[in-house]
Amino acid sequence: MNAVPLRILLLSHAFNGLTQRLFCTLREAGHTVSVELDIADAVTEEAVALFRPDVLIAPILKRRIPESVWRAVVCLVVHPGPPGDRGPSALDHALLQGRSDWGVTVLQAEADFDAGPVWAWRAIAIPPGSTKAGLYRREVTDAAVLAVHEALLQFQRGHHAPQATPALPPHDGDWQPLVTREQREIDWALIDTAEALRRIRSADGAPGAPALLCGQACRLFDAHEASAETLHRAPAGTPGTAVARRGPALLVRTRDAALWIGHVRLAEQPGLSDTPSPLKLPATLALADAAAALPELDVPLMRDPKEWDELRYDEFGDDALRVGWLAFDFHNGALSERQAARLLQAIEFARSRPTRVLVLVGGRDFFSNGIHLHEIEAAATRPGDSAADASWRHINAIDDVALATLMFTDRLTIAAMQGNAGAGGCFLALAADQVWAHEAVLLNPHYKNMGNLHGSEYWTHLLPLRVGEAGARALMQGRLPISATQAARMGLIDACIAADAHSFVPQALQRALALAAAPDWAAQVAAKAQRRAQQEAIRPLADHRSAELARMHRNFYGFDPSYHVARHHFVHRKPHAWTPRHLAIHR
């Protein structure tokens, strides 16, 4: 007997990745789902009264659910820790303590925080080198989705009391308070590289690890251990001294080695590292004067994987049937002018190589999220620059990358999505001949949540080819996330080839090698070149770009400031004043 679909209200501090995953998977399971952002108790009470949910699920909260709500409806809270763990800094503590396993719990909201009955939980492994943000986006989110579905299945079966809790992982099972500034602080002379990495990774995403860098108080993010080769090449320096640069990062000497620090938030006022700027910027941009005086330690695209950089290129397969593998991992998926230029150079390098297939592989957390809004916001305060000018440069830079991908007519191209994609990042992927993803990937193929932004990246050409004109309009107006499985069903992407990120990369490589060795490879390439010529004759890509950029110019420079307002609110993390109506169907 099939379970009866439920009316589910998602109550969340933000419509973040976990909330979006639950929104998609619960709707695909047949449930009616509405969203209310946690703004105030009275607003939550009103949402429950309007929607009359069978159950309320809270994926991420920063406040308690009001008693008037949890007494009226079953409220299931997702806690990023195993049963018994309590407190607001679960993942922070797990990473600071160097744990290798952890858990995710779905528990019922009651008077005490994180202390209600457990309905379901899942154990997770913490991979070496995990950051808090990455662990949350991948392992925690995957486990939370499974645990929520298990809890709902119990609810549907009438088990209104939780089942017996299975054996727990090793855990003290007590309240863990908010991690303090002192527990994260980086004193370069006192702690070693391993401890510095733990502290930065435990604070990655937010709030960052406080430290002094180049004489300025800041918060550190995006840290990577320097290789032995880099340590050999780099200038000497005392602990805490920046001695070289690469891409977005500064190489900082530690007590026993060195770290690449990719991104920072500077203190809003000198000496006040407790009040960091909301702008998270590449270290070489935020500390530009200091960075300019440092030597640049370049590395080739084809190199040892232990040597960190944002881009790397490899080749696989027999000599005559080779696959090029261009991997890029930009922090939080944002693509700046500089990164777009580097990616374009890497694509041109890949074009010079004797391969049959080129695979464009985004980062584990994000394939791409389009233009770099923090760098654009920073331009608003830079003398001689503006947010509008920076936006214009950014959109043209990412358009150049999309065009270079579209113009690969002598081989096949694949976009391999290890992580989510949003806005221009979605259409950057669609510029490839085929797009592959795994079941945990989310796509947001629209722009209007950023102040009615029109968008570019040749979407007016690419999207109708895949889903038709009506489908393209629906996606762009709907402004909703789409799971990879749904995207494959509708033809937005070509294949959903694995259950999760762990198994995706080896399967993508095997499929790419098979594509390169296919007997009809030459026929596929010829057909691709013919399609490109036919499409160009019907409407040139230059025409699409010109029309898109004309609309974008109005977004950037026109009388309607909605894009600039939305970008400012996003970057400065302004609290929500209401829930968007396309999410809150009860309103």
Secondary structure, DSSP 8 states (H G I E B T S, - for coil): ------EEEEEESS--HHHHHHHHHHHHTT-EEEEEE---HHHHHHHHHHH--SEEEESS-SS---HHHHTTSEEEEEESS-TT-BSTTHHHHHHHTT-SEEEEEEEE--SSTT-S-EEEEEEEE--TT--HHHHIIIIIHHHHHHHHHHHHHHHHTT--S--------S---SB-----HHHH---TTTS-HHHHHHHHHHTTTTT-EEEEETTEEEEEEEEEE--HHHHHHS----TT-EEEEETTEEEEE-SSSEEEEEEEEEBSSTT-TTSB-S--EEHHHHTHHHHHTS-B----SSS-TTS--SEEEEEES-GGG-EEEEEE--GGG-B-HHHHHHHHHHHHHHHTS--SEEEEE--SSEEE-SB-HHHHHHHTTSTT--HHHHHHHHHHHHHHHHHHHHT--SSEEEEEESSEEETHHHHHHHTSSEEEE-TT-EEE---TTTTS----TTHHHHHHHHHHHHHHHHHHHH---EEHHHHHHHTSSSEE--SSHHHHHHHHHHHHHHHHT-TTHHHHHHHHHHHHHHHHHHS-HHHHHHHHHHHHHHHHHSS--HHHHHHHHHHTT---SS--TTT-TT-
